[in-house]
Amino acid sequence: MKMSQFENLKIVIQKWLFVSFLGVIYTALPVQSYSQESKVSLNGYVKELYMFYSPETPIPGFDVNNLGMDIVHNRINFKWYTSSKFTTVVEMRNRLMFGNLVKDYPAYQSTVNVDNGLVNLSWITASGTGWFVHSMFDRAYVDYTSGKWQIRTGRQRVNWGINFVWNPNDIFNTFSYFDFDYEERPGTDAVRVQYYTGVTSSAELVYKPNRNSARSAIAGMYKFTRWDYDFQFLGGQAGNDWVLGGGWSGDIYGAGFRGEVTHFEPRVNSSVRATVASVSADYTFKNSLYIHTSFLYSSNGKTGPAGGMNVLFNPDMSAKQLSFARYSLFGQISKPITPLFTGSFSGIVNPSDGSFYFGPALTYSLLNNLELMLTGQLFFGDAGTEFGDIGQIAFGRLKWSF
């Protein structure tokens, strides 16, 4: 007798829970024996995220009043201190996705199962009517450190960005601010060589090969500290452009002050010149009230209606196009209401077309390793504007770390 899709789904969930249980048992074993003998660490989390989406405009084939999806997400982080100079790191994410978004839009699976790296480390583990399991290795590298040298080869995160929302300097693995459930952020297949020229200065070179020359990159960066500020300068090739940029990080009377700018000069006729810059400031008051503001400038952005954004289906972002707008403004305020309960409000405004985003969030710590979060991504504006055609999305998430 043929097994029903529901029974298949139950088996997948059971296997997932079993793997997570093994992880918990592993981490419960005496830490000292592992640190002295095998020098292995293993940790991760399991979380359940529910999404309810109310589109602004009708989507063919969908009930606009009831578009939902559940994501059961398991992450495993493995680190092996192979020797005093070598470290091996492998990290993966497994996500079970189900709901009418998956059922009524079969192409959604293809928007998730994407790996633009040199090696395809993304695959669909199992699937059925209205559900599928996606697995991906987003970290898999070997790190060699000796004296002032550090060499890292494999899938890794090359974090050149400074600001918290928009990062023009992050030319290797750009991330979307709206993808809040991916705390680790994407990785890239690269070789990274760093040389520490001093206590607060370093030089590095990163090479990102790819079968598609439009996705390859090679660039260098130099970092140093002057006048209590951290500075960085970068240059090289990213995709179809030559890049030149820099950034800084410091404070003014206790308020964080950061900025970064990158200029993209075409190296092929199909590309266009662009300059992208962002500046941010943040401050924490004595009562733990935190405020943060940021400004983004994109020379190729539109000064009229900037429609085209799609936060639901993971747009292929790049440091060259962090927004479709010429100008963008961000603001955030957060405060612990109690030691275990925190409230936050954030927003983005496109001053040119009048559209805006509003993101309220409430986080409650149930236990030391168990957290509940309720948040929303609410988009408003006229048709054809940057945020006007998206709609409103509500999320509820329970996260257990081990």
Buried (B, 14 or more C-beta within 10 A) or exposed (E): EEEEEEEBBEEBBEBBEEBBEEBBEBBEEEEEEBEEEEBBBBBBBBBBBBBBBEBBEEBEEBEEEEBBBBBBBBBBBBBBBBEEBEBBBBBBBBBBBBBBBBBBBEEBBEEBBEBBBBEEBBEEBBBBBBBBBBBBBBBBBBBBBEEEEBBBBBBBBBEBBBBBBBBBBBBBBBBBBBBBBBEEBBBBBBBBBBBBEEEEBBBBBBBBBBEEEBBBBBBBBBBBBEEEEBBBBBBBBBBBBBBBBBBBBBBEEEEBBBBBBBBBBEBEEEBEEBBBBBBBBBBBEEEEEBBBBBBBBBBBBBEEBBBEBEBBEBBEBBBBBBBBBBBBBBEBBBBBEEEEEBBBEBBBBBEBBBBBBBBBBBBBBEEEEEBBBEBBBBBBBEEBBBBBBBBBBBBBBBBBBB
